[in-house]
Amino acid sequence: MPKINKGYRRNNLNASLRTRRRIIQLQDQDIQFMKINSYQPDNLNNLLISSNKTPVPVPITNCVNDTIYNNNLSPQINFNINNNLTINEPQFLPVQTNKTIENNCLNSKNDIETFKIEIKNWAVNCRIPQCHLNALLIILRKYDGFKMLPKDSRTLLQTPNKVTIDKIRLINPNGKYFHFGLTESLLKYYSSINNIPNIVELVIGIDGLPIARCSNSQLWPILAYVKPENSFEKKHVFPVGLFWGKSKPIDSNEFLYDFVNETKGLLSNGLKINDQIIPVTIFSFCCDAPAKSFLTKTKGHTGLSSCSRCTQEGEYLCNRTSFPYKNVMSPKRTHASFVAKSHDDYHVSNVNTILLDLPNFNIVERFSLDYMHLTCLGVMRKLIFLWMNGPLSVRLPNSKIKQISANLRLVKNYIPIEFCRKPRDVEEACRWKATEFRQLLIYTGPIILKNILSKKCYTNFMCLHIAMVILISPNLKKYIEFAQLLLNSFVKYFQDIYGKHLISHNIHGLLHLCEDYKLFGPLDNVSCFPFENFMKNFKSMLRKHEKPLEQIVKRYKEIEINTFLNIPTKNNSQDIILKRQHFNGPLPTTLQGSQYKTLVLSLKLITIKIDNVSDCFFGTINNEIVKVENIVKNLNTEQITVVGRKFTKKEPLYQKPIKSNKFGTYVVKELSDDYILYNIDDIIKKYIVFCSYKEDNNNIAMPVLHNVT
């Protein structure tokens, strides 16, 4: 029996909390063991052990001091022992051998293959390092049932043994390029879905990505996705090519060579899917201004002739390039004028961009004005910095800046799960991401900035807010001319309020955003948000600084081999997911079935949670705003029904320059007394409801408009 040193804990008071907790736990286990084996009832002198042998009296030892036991805060164990107590010898279970484990775990070849597939998926999806996976394989291979597993993770994951020199192309100076292939990626994408389209429309994204802050090492990926039929569907991004170097590629034509050569064949001959030729077009290129000028060999955003849509010449005011507002728009650029180089100041090289070799590609129209960089990171960020650090005529006092931050904290709990970031204090705006600027511009800005900004600044901001609401909404095309008037008004009065010298390349670009809506539809169809979300995957594939391009290629090939692209489609069971079953109701008497707290509509990118104030509201086709109280799956028909109550009173949030109810934004109050049953098809949009903290009990309801990427 282990001996306990009663002074051990007292003599180790300087030990860490974890060490002392472990010592107490070990002492408790030993004391409990001794109490059970040394317990002596008052009316029992000898304990007889029943066995095949002659009973032998066993003397009872003295019980351990109860004070020590109780001080360890362990529960006391009470025994009720009769006078005639006998304890039989324990019946031990047979020890499992390796053969037993094999029979229990893997009973067939199908089980073996299933296990291998699952462990490969786990390793790839969880990004398990090779050394950790190797250690796991060593442990598993000790048992007969797992002898079929390879010794090395590279064999298990079918890692390419060598990225051959002919597939990695050297690009001066000291850069490397690997081409994944556009055709191969498209065939893999369409093998995952049953629907074969009438036309394949590609959206291409190109931008730089620094690998680390301590070096100039950077990646320049060529990414793409197929434009979905519905603007609210998720975009599935895949890499087409990848460049690595100590700086960006010197020559864009050399960088784009493999991409253009392959794409020319697809645009001319189409894509063959199941013996059917599908035409392919490039819907858009999505880039920020520096990347666009690099690819097209034109002036950058600081140039006087840098606008890619019109020929307006900028002015150099207050040590910066400015594009003062003019009542008459300058002549527009065209594909023909670009090819002919009619405006020499716009081009920076005598060599044409290789993108002109693409058939049926309009290089002026098909380079979209990405609203992520132009509006969110450009204009909205500029406005915030002007309010905080701009001229005295528009600068806010510190008390009002703190009030904006306080308002952001108030609305934080009402931001739904579809938003990847919660609001942060405005003092941290220099570290905000594009999604945070979009959140302020589209959703929270009209609420938290009211009565804080001056009337002229707030009115100017609301012109931009309403215009952007129209431009990212798929069903507000009839208001596109009104949005153009609002953007013209914003730029004109921005010049009057903040100064002519602050009309930058991005502010001027707002005048051309409506052209993109007419060409591409809602601006989320051609934004950089999906590409920015994907690029973080490249960094997660790196294990060390050496040979980053080779590492990423190998990791991506492992993903391609060992995972299957699951894309939810209509009439697909993956479209609807129910989670977190409960039994709390409310459940109408006419409805019987299992109840759930969470409903996920993968195709619509909507998640409903009945116990979360930020995720329990949706809108119907009849413009009802409903609070979900329960989610029920019918036991007989398996039909899913949503139990909810709708708001009975709705008013527009603002009246000018247009009523907010045109865009689905209301002040709402008073939920209906009766529960209403809704089908899944009734849910058309997710709603944000900012609950009032005032006595008027008014709540502000806004639809989620942007595409969830």
QUIGIVEN-V942066 format. One line per field, one symbol per residue. burial: I if it has 24 or more other ideal C-beta (glycine too) atoms within 12 Angstrom, else O. A space follows every 50 residues. Layout:
BEGIN
burial: ???
END
This chain:
BEGIN
burial: OOOIOOOOIOOOOOOOOOOOOOIIOOIIOIIIOIIOOIIOOOOOOOIOOO OOOOOOOOOOOOOIOOOIIOOIOOOOOOOOOOOOOOOOOOOOOOOOOOOO OOOOOIOOOOOOOOIIOOIIOOIIOOOIOIOOIOOIIOOIOOOOIIOOIO OOIIOIIOIOOOIOOOOIIOIOOOIIIIIIIIIOIIIIIIOOIOIOIOOI IIIIIIIIIOIOOOOOIIIIIIIIIIIIOOIIIIIIIIIIIIIIIOOIIO OIIIIIIIIIOIIIOIIOOOIOIOOOOIOIIIIIIIIIIIIIIIIIIIII IOIIIIIIIIIIOIOOOOOOIIIIIOOOOOOOIOOOOIOOOOIOOIIOOO OOIIIIOIOOIIIIIIIIIIIIIIIIIIIIIIIIIIIIOOOOOIOIOOOI IOIIIOIIOIIIOIIIIIIOOOIIIIOOIOOIIIIIIIIIIIIIIIIIII OIIOOOIIIIIIIIIIIIIIIIIIOIOOIIOIIIOIIIIIIIIIIOIIII OIIIIIIIIIIIIIIIIOIIIIIIIIIIIIIIIIIOIIOOIIOOOOOIII IIIIIIIIIIOIIOIOIIIOOOOOIIIIOOOOOOOOIOOOIOIIIIIIII IIIIIIIIIIOOOIIIIIIIOOIIIIIIIIIIIOOOOOOIIIIIIIIOOI OOIIOOOIOIOIIIIIIIIOIOOOIIIIIIOIIIIIIIIIIOOOOOOOII IIIIIIIII
END
